[in-house]
Amino acid sequence: MFNKNYIKRQFVELRVNELIKFIKKKFPYEGQDYVSHNNKIQVLKSLSHSDLSAIIARMSRIEIVHDITKTVSLITAVLSAITLVMKFVFGEGMSYTVLFALYVSCIAIAGLLDRRKHIAATYFKDLVIRIKEDKVRDEQKD
């Protein structure tokens, strides 16, 4: 049931988390059966230029939103503000070891979650860009 209409619907209707799961399942990084992979590539090649451009745009948006550098910067700013408030409320005698452990944990968890989405979006965006370029090249030959 992997056809043109199915692909279009998935990329338009699915939420980000569901779309990332779909990409990881249908186009795994670790590889898959050659025939299955080739069939999926052919289905993607059968999409129109506007459909491929829409997929590329959606993947770019996901890639930007889940860029780890932005997430870590935001978390660092929020945690710094919390530290200032806690320092003001509890004074100078507060233990910073607990806060430091909390900061590191928050940054690590948020970074790991966003990194996975970022990698999947980048991988699929690059794949669709190459498919679109191949399609254009094939059309120019004809």
Disulfide bonds with the S-S distance in Angstrom:
none
